[in-house]
Amino acid sequence: MKSNKTGFTSISEYIATFPEEVQKRLEQIRAAIHAAAPNAREKISYQIAAFELDGKDLIYFAGWKNHISIYPIPSGTEAFNKEAAKYADGKGTLKFPLDKPLPLDLILKIAKLQMTENLKRTGTKYGGRS
């Protein structure tokens, strides 16, 4: 259930607007992204949770009534694409139903792949070094 509140100043504030069980899931996703991208900075963008790395958007996640979404979907190996396909909903969105376990290993892979894609686009190494 996405909150109607706007003007969030932090991911913690955003997550706090959800029911306790959804908060736990959002925190698990947050932790997985931090594990994959420890130098990424948290922020709010488009009124949802987001991470950026070296000034570039990395990944977004949002809670909804029946699912949690992650955006964008990076391209990956055939095995990754097959694993992600069961959660795909439209171009660039993965939806994880609230009544199913979170695929945290997949979420970790998504964050790592997204870092690789950003690196290819920017030509910089994360941590601010060229």
C-alpha angles and dihedrals in degrees: 000000000000113000119245089217118110134189097061114178099192143017089247090058091048094049092047090066093067131081114273096256092052090046089058091053093047089050090051090054091046090052092048091053091048089050091052096040109024093171094053118116122228119232144152116250126171085002092293135097116280143166128212130191125199090351094306125111110252110176141342130206133185139182120230136176096274105010149018118241131208123197139229113022110218121216115253146157121317089258092051092047091051091049093048094044094077089062098039118120115173126329113326100357133108119192122201112196115231091226093060131066115268113252093229094171089056091048090052089051091049092055092047093048091047089053089053092050092049090050091053091051097046102032092220133117117239115258093054098282122127 
